Amino acid sequence: MKAFMLIALATLALPVFAQDQSGDVLVHMVVTAESRHGRPTPLLEQGEVTAYQGRDKVKVEGWLPLRGDHAALELFILLDDVANTSLATQLEDIRTFIEEQLPTTAVGVGYMQNGTVQVASNLTTDHEAAAKSLRMPLSSEVAVASPYFSLEDLIKKWPKADARREVIMITDGIDRFGGSDPYNPYVETAIDQSIKAGVLVYTIYTPGIGHYGHSFWAMNWGQNYLAELSEKTGAESYFVGFGNPVTFVPWFSQINERLRNQYLITFFVKPEKKPSFERVKFVTEVPNTEIIGAEKVWAPEGAK
């Protein structure tokens, strides 16, 4: 078990693959312990967690609390340049959130434009410098594109690291290329790429500009897409109606709480004959506690 865990730690940003004698494949995922009813979240032990692939229980090989010596985190904050200027009222909240991160957290700041990410601050543990890189959104149609293209762009450019990788996207979530339907291929692709890379994506809704910025139909689907993206990657989505909240502080407090209660779980899955996503779920019998993870894990093909 120790050897497998060391392999996982060495490549935490990407899936880990190994096989046992039965041909099952070893993979890993960052998951979050979430307490119900506002109660303190307990520290969980490996024996208190069960993993399932579909309906079948699978073997948990390792369970590592991501704190202390293992707390390394790379956190990228993405702001949408299509956002309304009302986002300016939350910039101080974002600065404070960045500055209060642990010394082991490297923070990056980027702006989503035309399906790409314009990096304002590369990942750094100099939180004051990262906070100073924040600016007002352009609030311009020039920046219009799909925020999900921008997320993919970030993931493609993100170097491998021995740390968790997580994102906070601040956007209206509206896909101005893919339209508004229950199934959006661009959203699904962004989810798949995030899961493959082991990236958890938190989302915060903020109003956009232009016609879509006041279209109930478009705004509704934007929030649906953000909620889907966060839920399926093992994170959380935050919004209040279709406007900006008075403050982001309560949401940032919740995100910080989640970051303090994350674990690296290493487990076996039964692979298909070709690389595929496998649906997984994690449960615990510890009272008032849930294990939140991505809805699926990427597994390579099984042994021939």
Phi, psi and omega in degrees: 000316181300319180297317179298320182293323178295322175298315181298317180295327182289339182224047188299332184285346185229160178299149177250132183236131172203161181236147172263185184295335180279352182093357176294148186253136178274127178226173177214165183203147171272125180236164184237133173273128184236128181265141179273157172061026176071014181281157177301140180276122182284158173280121185265147176257160183303319182292350180265005184235135178240138180248143178232141168250108190064236178262358185264133176288138179237163185282129173269119184267330182204153182212110187236118174295130182268074180211171181061234181293346183247023186272003184307133183214136169249118186238117180254129177255119181250124177248140183274124178287356173272356182296147175295153179298347178298341178297340181303330182290345179256359183299323179293324176299318181293318178301314180298318179301316180297314185292336183268005179291155181297153178302336180278359181259123173266128184247136173238154179231132179217159180241130182278119180221129172047040177079009178233178175241122173267109186283122176270328176214123173292163180305128182207149173271001172277084187295328178296318179294318178298318180296324181291342182282349179295144177216172175295146173294154179295330183050050186228143176296342178299330183270001187296132173186196177267126177297338181285331171298318182295320178298316177299320180299316178298314183298320180296326184268353187282115181295154176297147180207156177271059184202159169299153175231123182220155185229144167243113179262126178246107192196168174275351176075359184284128178267101184280003175250320187269354180080196184229096180218160179305322178252118178240115185297329181288322176294315181298321179294319178297321178297312182298317181293324178296315181294317178301322182274356181071033182257124174271136186239106171277146180229140176234123181282133171220140185298148176259189182251177176073191182302315180298334182292348176228019177267113181304317181300311182291317181296321179299314179291326176301315178293322177300316181295319179296316179297319179295315180301312181293314182300315185283342177262001176090021181243213185214149178244143185230131175195154175228106182060213181246015178244180174281140174288168177298324181208152174270353189306312180300323180290318177296326176297319178294319178297315178301320179297320179294318180297330179283348185234046179250154183222153169261113178257130179245127188209165180261143171231156176271115185279160172275183179283349176222159180307139184201164170274138178241129180288133183225161178207149181233136181226157175221148177267002176296127185303142174059029182226139176235154175252118182254123178217177175300153184286345182207165179230147179274126181235140177285175179290154179285175180293144180287000000 
